Amino acid sequence: MSNEIVNTAEIDYELEEFYTNFKQSMKNFYCEHSFKRPLEEWSLKLNNLKKNNMYSDIQACIINIISLYAIDLMRTGDSYNSRILITNIKRFNRITIKNTILQKIDFNTNLVFLLLNIFTYLCKKKDDNINKLFNQIELYLIYEDFTDLIKYSIDNNCLSILDKLFNYSSSILEKAKKIYNIDCKYTQISSSKFVLLIDKKLNQ
């Protein structure tokens, strides 16, 4: 782990300001639910890392915390707090841009944040299926079973979701092939071309 910091005081201030605001938003959410997360324990861990200038570890810890919070928001179908979370992630990424030892949160390569991206997209559409799609989010995270999202994307012409899934992992494309009994050798394909293959299969 590299501890080469250009401006330690600046990073301290920006990360602390970010986490203080982010922690408050988590408190607001969890006070409305029976399940909790160890917010004070997380804060203590971050403070200990800060004392040793372990900024890469601080970043990793914050991303893990954001991930757990995002999972809780999606499972409970909380569109309001998910929008606030997206804003907080953008703030966090602006901090990382200015400090090269920190890495930004990537919505395309991290599965939790990919799902959060899809979740907030559906929230904007005010789609009634959102709770059904995300109340068992473990199916995606643990078992990598994206059947519901694949079918939803095609049945509701939300092909941008399918593109995100295909770009994330070629195994999701293989799963989609099995669902629709598509026999092709493509390892990469756009959602629109995949739908054409489905139509061709149906018209045979």
PAKOL-852278 format. One line per field, with one value per residue (C-alpha): residue in three letters; chain; x, y, z. Coordinates in nm, 4 decimals, decimal comma, m for minus. Each point is the difference from the previous one (the first is absolute). Layout:
<atoms>
code (ALA  ...)
unit (A  ...)
xx (X  ...)
yy (Y  ...)
zz (Z  ...)
</atoms>
This chain:
<atoms>
code (MET  SER  ASN  GLU  ILE  VAL  ASN  THR  ALA  GLU  ILE  ASP  TYR  GLU  LEU  GLU  GLU  PHE  TYR  THR  ASN  PHE  LYS  GLN  SER  MET  LYS  ASN  PHE  TYR  CYS  GLU  HIS  SER  PHE  LYS  ARG  PRO  LEU  GLU  GLU  TRP  SER  LEU  LYS  LEU  ASN  ASN  LEU  LYS  LYS  ASN  ASN  MET  TYR  SER  ASP  ILE  GLN  ALA  CYS  ILE  ILE  ASN  ILE  ILE  SER  LEU  TYR  ALA  ILE  ASP  LEU  MET  ARG  THR  GLY  ASP  SER  TYR  ASN  SER  ARG  ILE  LEU  ILE  THR  ASN  ILE  LYS  ARG  PHE  ASN  ARG  ILE  THR  ILE  LYS  ASN  THR  ILE  LEU  GLN  LYS  ILE  ASP  PHE  ASN  THR  ASN  LEU  VAL  PHE  LEU  LEU  LEU  ASN  ILE  PHE  THR  TYR  LEU  CYS  LYS  LYS  LYS  ASP  ASP  ASN  ILE  ASN  LYS  LEU  PHE  ASN  GLN  ILE  GLU  LEU  TYR  LEU  ILE  TYR  GLU  ASP  PHE  THR  ASP  LEU  ILE  LYS  TYR  SER  ILE  ASP  ASN  ASN  CYS  LEU  SER  ILE  LEU  ASP  LYS  LEU  PHE  ASN  TYR  SER  SER  SER  ILE  LEU  GLU  LYS  ALA  LYS  LYS  ILE  TYR  ASN  ILE  ASP  CYS  LYS  TYR  THR  GLN  ILE  SER  SER  SER  LYS  PHE  VAL  LEU  LEU  ILE  ASP  LYS  LYS  LEU  ASN  GLN)
unit (A  A  A  A  A  A  A  A  A  A  A  A  A  A  A  A  A  A  A  A  A  A  A  A  A  A  A  A  A  A  A  A  A  A  A  A  A  A  A  A  A  A  A  A  A  A  A  A  A  A  A  A  A  A  A  A  A  A  A  A  A  A  A  A  A  A  A  A  A  A  A  A  A  A  A  A  A  A  A  A  A  A  A  A  A  A  A  A  A  A  A  A  A  A  A  A  A  A  A  A  A  A  A  A  A  A  A  A  A  A  A  A  A  A  A  A  A  A  A  A  A  A  A  A  A  A  A  A  A  A  A  A  A  A  A  A  A  A  A  A  A  A  A  A  A  A  A  A  A  A  A  A  A  A  A  A  A  A  A  A  A  A  A  A  A  A  A  A  A  A  A  A  A  A  A  A  A  A  A  A  A  A  A  A  A  A  A  A  A  A  A  A  A  A  A  A  A  A  A  A  A  A  A  A)
xx (0,0000  0,1390  m0,0080  0,1405  m0,2378  0,0270  m0,2089  m0,0907  m0,1954  m0,2151  m0,0812  m0,0777  m0,2414  m0,1739  m0,0440  m0,1198  m0,2471  m0,1268  m0,0416  m0,1674  m0,2736  m0,0250  m0,0279  m0,2877  m0,1905  0,0519  m0,1264  m0,3122  m0,0650  0,0676  m0,2070  m0,3024  0,0767  0,0248  0,3320  0,3173  0,3623  0,2920  0,0477  0,2013  0,2239  0,0638  0,0865  0,2446  0,1714  0,0338  0,1427  0,2633  0,1006  0,0169  0,2412  0,2425  m0,0541  m0,1257  m0,1979  m0,0251  m0,1471  m0,2350  m0,1206  m0,0552  m0,1891  m0,2234  m0,0800  m0,0930  m0,2274  m0,1637  m0,0515  m0,1787  m0,2164  m0,0839  m0,1086  m0,2330  m0,1505  m0,0653  m0,1448  m0,2453  m0,0815  0,1029  0,0112  0,0372  0,3109  0,1470  m0,0007  0,1805  0,2493  0,0740  0,0723  0,2325  0,1822  0,0561  0,1417  0,2280  0,1210  0,0836  0,2281  0,1756  0,0618  0,2091  0,1941  0,1667  0,0484  m0,3772  m0,2128  m0,3501  m0,3065  m0,0689  m0,3648  0,0966  0,2472  m0,1289  m0,3138  m0,1622  0,0351  m0,1073  m0,3189  m0,0413  0,0264  m0,2744  m0,2100  0,0088  m0,0795  m0,3140  m0,0841  0,0005  m0,2385  m0,2189  m0,0228  m0,2339  0,2251  0,2914  m0,0756  m0,0458  0,3301  0,2066  m0,1570  0,2089  0,3168  0,2048  m0,0966  0,2159  0,2801  0,0509  m0,1422  0,0560  m0,3479  m0,1056  m0,3007  m0,2557  0,1957  0,0676  m0,3669  m0,1164  0,2373  m0,1240  m0,3693  m0,0137  0,2359  0,2507  0,2966  0,2431  m0,0234  0,0925  0,2945  0,1304  m0,0279  0,1631  0,2854  0,0549  0,0422  m0,0089  m0,1487  m0,3212  m0,0215  0,0415  m0,2817  m0,2227  0,0764  m0,1226  m0,3146  m0,1031  0,1559  0,2284  0,2726  0,2736  0,3732  m0,0030  0,1909  m0,0851  m0,3161  m0,2221  m0,3428  m0,1689  0,1762  m0,0851  m0,3687  0,0221  0,1331  m0,2978  m0,2422  0,1691  m0,0286  m0,3719  m0,0671  0,1737)
yy (0,0000  0,3402  0,2828  0,2678  0,2875  0,3345  0,1880  m0,2055  0,2787  0,0539  m0,3699  m0,0205  0,2898  m0,1134  m0,3623  0,0968  0,2537  m0,2554  m0,2765  0,2250  0,0915  m0,3546  m0,1437  0,2346  m0,1202  m0,3606  0,0894  0,1515  m0,3204  m0,2553  0,1838  m0,0846  m0,3748  m0,2811  m0,1255  0,1984  0,0300  0,0669  0,3662  0,0950  m0,3032  0,1011  0,3552  m0,1306  m0,2183  0,2942  0,2204  m0,2616  m0,0248  0,3774  0,0173  m0,2139  0,1882  m0,3204  0,1739  m0,2891  m0,2106  0,2839  0,0117  m0,3770  0,0122  0,2846  m0,1835  m0,3127  0,2083  0,1686  m0,3428  m0,1401  0,3099  m0,0172  m0,3628  0,0972  0,2824  m0,2247  m0,2804  0,2403  0,1777  0,3398  0,2290  0,3228  m0,1008  m0,1715  0,3354  0,1560  m0,2866  0,0565  0,3647  m0,1079  m0,2418  0,2814  0,2138  m0,2849  m0,0451  0,3709  m0,0444  m0,2932  0,1968  0,2516  m0,2666  m0,2543  m0,2695  m0,0303  m0,1763  0,1050  m0,2188  m0,1579  m0,0676  m0,2366  m0,2412  m0,0287  m0,2142  0,1799  0,3369  m0,1379  m0,1218  0,3345  0,1699  m0,2260  0,0455  0,3808  m0,0135  m0,1991  0,2363  0,2901  m0,1973  m0,0590  m0,3615  m0,2138  m0,3043  0,1465  m0,1682  m0,3379  0,0411  0,1052  m0,1387  m0,3148  0,1771  m0,2920  m0,1932  0,2408  0,0539  m0,3509  m0,2366  0,2215  m0,0890  0,2939  m0,1741  0,2512  0,3024  m0,1583  m0,0847  0,3368  0,1861  m0,1831  m0,0169  0,3732  0,1231  0,1323  m0,1160  0,2363  m0,2308  m0,2984  0,1883  0,0810  m0,3650  m0,1305  0,2503  m0,1031  m0,3715  m0,2293  m0,2698  0,2068  m0,0204  m0,3765  m0,0096  0,2041  m0,2406  m0,2916  0,1820  0,0719  m0,3114  0,2047  m0,1966  0,2394  0,0359  0,3667  0,0751  0,3699  0,1453  0,3038  m0,0399  0,1122  m0,2710  m0,2550  0,0913  m0,0489  m0,3512  m0,0669  0,1254  m0,2132  m0,3038  0,0637  0,0374  m0,3174)
zz (0,0000  m0,0939  0,2562  m0,2288  0,0657  m0,1738  0,2527  0,3071  0,1683  m0,3089  m0,0357  0,3723  m0,0231  m0,3183  0,1050  0,3470  m0,1375  m0,2489  0,2551  0,2572  m0,2490  m0,1313  0,3524  0,0775  m0,3053  0,1159  0,3482  m0,1523  m0,1912  0,2735  0,2613  m0,2163  m0,0111  0,2513  m0,1374  0,0698  m0,1021  0,2418  m0,0964  0,3093  m0,0399  m0,3602  0,1081  0,2599  m0,2587  m0,2397  0,2741  0,0850  m0,3649  m0,0207  0,2958  m0,2001  m0,3288  m0,1608  m0,2709  m0,2415  0,2797  0,0928  m0,3587  m0,0118  0,3295  m0,1179  m0,3239  0,1984  0,2236  m0,2988  m0,1582  0,3050  0,0251  m0,3714  0,0396  0,2846  m0,2052  m0,2981  0,2113  0,1631  m0,3282  0,1381  m0,3024  0,2009  0,1918  m0,3050  m0,1804  0,2962  m0,0077  m0,3686  0,0812  0,2813  m0,2298  m0,2497  0,2827  0,1029  m0,3566  m0,0256  0,3016  m0,1645  m0,3199  0,1937  0,1936  m0,2232  0,2668  0,0278  m0,2597  m0,0952  0,0281  m0,3387  m0,0843  m0,2831  0,1597  0,3591  0,0150  0,2940  m0,1669  m0,3360  0,1657  0,1765  m0,3380  m0,1388  0,3145  m0,0168  m0,3716  0,0766  0,2854  m0,2448  m0,2197  0,3081  m0,1015  0,2100  m0,0470  0,1927  0,3343  m0,1662  m0,1831  0,3024  0,3178  m0,0509  m0,1073  0,1354  m0,3134  m0,1974  0,2519  0,1334  m0,2597  m0,3066  m0,1239  m0,2168  m0,1545  0,1296  m0,1223  m0,3394  m0,0556  0,1290  m0,2300  m0,3085  0,0917  0,0801  m0,2723  0,2554  m0,2027  0,1692  0,3036  m0,2128  m0,1507  0,3481  0,1003  m0,3181  0,0348  0,3606  m0,0673  m0,3015  0,2253  0,0141  m0,3782  0,0237  0,2549  m0,2327  m0,2863  0,2121  0,1090  m0,3591  m0,1525  m0,2250  m0,1744  m0,1063  0,0483  0,1022  0,3193  m0,0271  m0,1471  0,0402  0,1551  m0,3224  m0,2021  0,2659  m0,0266  m0,3777  0,0638  0,2282  m0,2651  m0,2625  0,2263  0,0577  m0,3716  m0,1072)
</atoms>
